[in-house]
Amino acid sequence: MKLGFFKENKAVRNIFLALTLLLGFIFMVSISTFYVSDAIRNNNACGCVIPIPYMILILSSLGLFVGCLVFYLFISKHMHEKKEIDKNVMATLNFLEKDERTMLNELIRNRGELSQSGFEKATGIHKVKVYRVLERLRSKGIIIKDSQGKTNRIVLSEELKRLFL
């Protein structure tokens, strides 16, 4: 593996760092366990340089610290990506009219699927206006209208589902 790839690929670097921290922690626990078991075997459990209750406290604290650090490394990347996606979604939605943006936001909030009457209840927009706005979105290829008896199920197009959901 080239060093340049390692520097450029932040995800690989974070995974490597997390694994290094976990392996270091496992190594510390193994050495400490050996130390304590050797002290107990030699009937010297109370005469250890570091008393066993302190050793347990130190290892517990170290484990908590390592766990939090690894969690932070993984979650910070995920949160950064989510913020970027949300920013891109909002920039994309700014090209739509206000009512279209409202309806599309409601559709995204409902995981890309909602009944036509659900839009009326969620947005408070009159059913005639909901119909007109949905027709504009359908003509732009943003949504798909699926008739199911007397109700219409509105579904976000597959391309936009991959982008927004």
FENLIN-V88098 format. One record per residue. N is the residue number from 1. RES is the residue in one letter. OMEGA is omega in degrees with one decimal (999 if undefined). BURIAL is b if it has 24 or more other ideal C-beta (glycine too) atoms within 12 Angstrom, else e. Layout:
n=N res=RES omega=OMEGA burial=BURIAL
n=N res=RES omega=OMEGA burial=BURIAL
This chain:
n=1 res=M omega=179.4 burial=e
n=2 res=K omega=-179.0 burial=e
n=3 res=L omega=179.3 burial=e
n=4 res=G omega=178.0 burial=e
n=5 res=F omega=-179.1 burial=e
n=6 res=F omega=-180.0 burial=e
n=7 res=K omega=-176.4 burial=e
n=8 res=E omega=-176.1 burial=e
n=9 res=N omega=-175.4 burial=e
n=10 res=K omega=-179.7 burial=e
n=11 res=A omega=179.1 burial=e
n=12 res=V omega=179.4 burial=e
n=13 res=R omega=178.6 burial=e
n=14 res=N omega=177.9 burial=b
n=15 res=I omega=178.7 burial=e
n=16 res=F omega=178.7 burial=e
n=17 res=L omega=179.3 burial=e
n=18 res=A omega=178.3 burial=b
n=19 res=L omega=177.8 burial=e
n=20 res=T omega=178.0 burial=e
n=21 res=L omega=179.7 burial=b
n=22 res=L omega=178.8 burial=b
n=23 res=L omega=176.0 burial=e
n=24 res=G omega=178.2 burial=e
n=25 res=F omega=178.6 burial=b
n=26 res=I omega=178.3 burial=e
n=27 res=F omega=179.6 burial=e
n=28 res=M omega=178.9 burial=e
n=29 res=V omega=179.5 burial=e
n=30 res=S omega=179.0 burial=e
n=31 res=I omega=-179.9 burial=e
n=32 res=S omega=177.5 burial=b
n=33 res=T omega=177.1 burial=e
n=34 res=F omega=-179.7 burial=e
n=35 res=Y omega=-177.6 burial=b
n=36 res=V omega=-179.3 burial=b
n=37 res=S omega=177.3 burial=e
n=38 res=D omega=178.7 burial=e
n=39 res=A omega=179.0 burial=e
n=40 res=I omega=-179.7 burial=e
n=41 res=R omega=-179.3 burial=e
n=42 res=N omega=-178.0 burial=e
n=43 res=N omega=-178.7 burial=e
n=44 res=N omega=-173.5 burial=e
n=45 res=A omega=-177.5 burial=e
n=46 res=C omega=-177.4 burial=e
n=47 res=G omega=-179.8 burial=e
n=48 res=C omega=176.2 burial=e
n=49 res=V omega=175.1 burial=e
n=50 res=I omega=179.9 burial=e
n=51 res=P omega=-175.7 burial=e
n=52 res=I omega=178.0 burial=e
n=53 res=P omega=177.1 burial=e
n=54 res=Y omega=179.4 burial=e
n=55 res=M omega=178.7 burial=b
n=56 res=I omega=178.7 burial=e
n=57 res=L omega=179.4 burial=e
n=58 res=I omega=-179.0 burial=e
n=59 res=L omega=177.8 burial=b
n=60 res=S omega=179.5 burial=e
n=61 res=S omega=178.6 burial=e
n=62 res=L omega=177.7 burial=b
n=63 res=G omega=177.9 burial=e
n=64 res=L omega=179.0 burial=e
n=65 res=F omega=-179.6 burial=e
n=66 res=V omega=178.6 burial=b
n=67 res=G omega=178.7 burial=e
n=68 res=C omega=-179.8 burial=e
n=69 res=L omega=178.5 burial=e
n=70 res=V omega=177.7 burial=b
n=71 res=F omega=179.6 burial=e
n=72 res=Y omega=-179.4 burial=e
n=73 res=L omega=-178.6 burial=b
n=74 res=F omega=-176.4 burial=e
n=75 res=I omega=-179.2 burial=e
n=76 res=S omega=177.5 burial=e
n=77 res=K omega=-179.6 burial=e
n=78 res=H omega=-179.7 burial=e
n=79 res=M omega=178.0 burial=e
n=80 res=H omega=178.3 burial=e
n=81 res=E omega=179.6 burial=e
n=82 res=K omega=177.6 burial=e
n=83 res=K omega=178.8 burial=e
n=84 res=E omega=179.2 burial=e
n=85 res=I omega=179.0 burial=e
n=86 res=D omega=178.4 burial=e
n=87 res=K omega=179.1 burial=e
n=88 res=N omega=178.2 burial=e
n=89 res=V omega=-179.7 burial=b
n=90 res=M omega=177.4 burial=e
n=91 res=A omega=178.2 burial=e
n=92 res=T omega=-177.8 burial=e
n=93 res=L omega=179.8 burial=b
n=94 res=N omega=178.4 burial=e
n=95 res=F omega=-179.6 burial=e
n=96 res=L omega=174.7 burial=b
n=97 res=E omega=-174.0 burial=e
n=98 res=K omega=-179.0 burial=e
n=99 res=D omega=178.5 burial=b
n=100 res=E omega=179.3 burial=b
n=101 res=R omega=178.2 burial=b
n=102 res=T omega=-178.4 burial=b
n=103 res=M omega=-179.8 burial=b
n=104 res=L omega=175.4 burial=b
n=105 res=N omega=179.2 burial=b
n=106 res=E omega=177.9 burial=b
n=107 res=L omega=178.2 burial=b
n=108 res=I omega=178.5 burial=b
n=109 res=R omega=-179.2 burial=e
n=110 res=N omega=174.6 burial=e
n=111 res=R omega=172.2 burial=e
n=112 res=G omega=-177.9 burial=b
n=113 res=E omega=-178.9 burial=b
n=114 res=L omega=176.1 burial=b
n=115 res=S omega=-178.9 burial=b
n=116 res=Q omega=178.3 burial=b
n=117 res=S omega=176.3 burial=e
n=118 res=G omega=176.7 burial=e
n=119 res=F omega=179.7 burial=b
n=120 res=E omega=-178.3 burial=b
n=121 res=K omega=-174.1 burial=e
n=122 res=A omega=-174.8 burial=e
n=123 res=T omega=-178.0 burial=b
n=124 res=G omega=178.8 burial=e
n=125 res=I omega=-179.2 burial=b
n=126 res=H omega=-173.7 burial=e
n=127 res=K omega=178.2 burial=e
n=128 res=V omega=178.2 burial=e
n=129 res=K omega=176.3 burial=e
n=130 res=V omega=179.3 burial=b
n=131 res=Y omega=-178.3 burial=e
n=132 res=R omega=179.6 burial=e
n=133 res=V omega=178.5 burial=b
n=134 res=L omega=177.0 burial=b
n=135 res=E omega=177.2 burial=e
n=136 res=R omega=178.7 burial=e
n=137 res=L omega=178.4 burial=b
n=138 res=R omega=179.9 burial=b
n=139 res=S omega=176.5 burial=e
n=140 res=K omega=179.1 burial=e
n=141 res=G omega=-177.8 burial=e
n=142 res=I omega=-178.8 burial=b
n=143 res=I omega=174.2 burial=b
n=144 res=I omega=179.8 burial=b
n=145 res=K omega=-177.7 burial=b
n=146 res=D omega=-179.4 burial=e
n=147 res=S omega=176.7 burial=e
n=148 res=Q omega=-176.6 burial=e
n=149 res=G omega=-178.8 burial=e
n=150 res=K omega=-179.0 burial=e
n=151 res=T omega=176.1 burial=e
n=152 res=N omega=175.4 burial=b
n=153 res=R omega=-178.3 burial=b
n=154 res=I omega=-177.1 burial=b
n=155 res=V omega=175.9 burial=b
n=156 res=L omega=-179.6 burial=b
n=157 res=S omega=-174.6 burial=b
n=158 res=E omega=179.9 burial=e
n=159 res=E omega=-179.4 burial=e
n=160 res=L omega=175.0 burial=b
n=161 res=K omega=178.7 burial=e
n=162 res=R omega=-178.6 burial=e
n=163 res=L omega=-171.6 burial=e
n=164 res=F omega=-174.7 burial=b
n=165 res=L omega=999 burial=e
